[in-house]
């Protein structure tokens, strides 16, 4: 049992550097539950949710060879993004694209889907 929703705890959304940053946007929590249902309601923890500025820099520099330090506008730094490990990333991406055709950020990756609740539509393949 979680404290943010039936299946999600605040600890799971916390910044991985243990700085204490753990703001979880309600709409993103709803999207997490939608993703979990799509994924067969199997127990799952997000790969990444909240990231403080310092930890976000570490992640960006590690994962993006073209990243320019200090240039990130990541929704993770606002607590409005989730990287969800999915058994069918393309299927989950398409599901969210149909559910939120005019809003939200969606990123398709090999083993996960990034989703966030920004107001404007953004789509990418990582």
C-alpha positions in Angstrom: 0.0 0.0 0.0 1.3 3.4 -0.9 0.7 6.8 0.6 0.2 8.7 -2.7 -2.1 6.2 -4.2 -3.0 2.6 -3.7 0.1 1.4 -5.4 2.6 4.2 -5.0 4.6 5.5 -2.0 6.3 8.9 -1.6 9.6 7.0 -1.1 9.3 5.6 -4.7 9.0 9.1 -6.1 11.9 10.6 -4.1 15.1 11.9 -5.7 17.6 9.0 -5.9 20.4 11.1 -4.3 18.6 11.1 -1.0 18.4 14.9 -0.8 14.7 14.6 0.4 13.1 16.1 -2.8 9.8 14.2 -3.0 7.1 16.3 -4.6 4.6 14.2 -6.6 2.1 15.9 -8.8 -1.4 14.5 -8.5 -2.0 14.2 -12.3 1.3 12.3 -12.7 0.2 9.9 -9.9 -3.0 9.3 -11.9 -0.9 8.6 -15.0 1.2 6.2 -13.0 -1.9 4.3 -12.0 -3.1 4.3 -15.6 0.3 2.9 -16.7 0.2 0.3 -14.0 -3.3 -0.8 -15.1 -2.1 -1.0 -18.7 0.9 -3.0 -17.6 -1.4 -5.7 -16.0 -1.5 -4.2 -12.5 1.8 -5.8 -11.7 3.8 -4.3 -8.8 6.3 -1.8 -10.2 8.4 1.1 -9.0 9.2 4.1 -11.2 12.8 4.2 -12.6 12.8 7.9 -11.9 10.4 10.6 -10.7 11.7 13.5 -8.7 15.2 14.8 -9.4 16.8 17.7 -7.7 18.9 20.0 -9.9 22.2 18.4 -9.0 21.0 14.8 -9.5 19.3 15.8 -12.8 22.6 17.1 -14.0 24.2 13.7 -13.2 21.5 11.8 -15.0 21.6 14.1 -18.1 25.4 14.0 -18.4 25.4 10.2 -18.0 22.5 9.4 -20.4 22.8 12.1 -23.1 26.2 12.5 -24.8 25.0 15.8 -26.4 23.8 17.4 -23.1 24.9 20.9 -22.4 25.4 21.3 -18.6 22.8 23.5 -17.0 20.4 23.4 -20.0 17.9 20.9 -18.7 14.2 21.9 -18.5 13.3 18.4 -17.2 9.9 17.9 -15.7 11.5 15.6 -13.2 12.9 18.7 -11.4 9.2 19.7 -10.8 8.0 16.3 -9.6 5.7 16.1 -12.7 7.4 13.3 -14.6 7.8 9.5 -14.3 10.0 7.1 -16.1 7.9 3.9 -16.0 9.4 0.5 -16.7 7.1 -1.2 -19.1 6.8 -4.7 -20.6 5.4 -3.1 -23.7 6.8 0.4 -24.0 5.4 1.1 -27.5 2.0 -0.1 -26.5 2.0 2.1 -23.3 3.3 5.1 -25.3 0.5 4.6 -27.9 -2.1 4.2 -25.0 -1.0 7.5 -23.5 -0.8 9.2 -26.8 -4.5 8.3 -27.4 -5.5 9.2 -23.8 -3.8 12.6 -23.9 -3.7 13.6 -27.6 -3.2 17.3 -27.1 -1.1 17.5 -23.9 1.5 15.7 -21.8 5.1 14.8 -22.5 5.7 11.2 -23.8 9.1 9.7 -24.4 9.5 6.2 -25.8 12.6 4.3 -24.7 13.7 0.7 -25.1 12.6 -0.5 -21.6 10.5 2.4 -20.3 8.1 5.2 -21.1 8.6 8.7 -19.8 5.4 10.6 -19.1 4.7 13.9 -17.6 1.8 16.2 -17.2 2.9 19.4 -18.9 0.1 21.3 -20.5 1.6 21.3 -24.0 2.0 18.2 -26.1 5.6 16.9 -26.5 6.5 13.6 -28.0 10.0 12.0 -28.6 11.8 8.7 -29.0 15.0 8.3 -26.9 
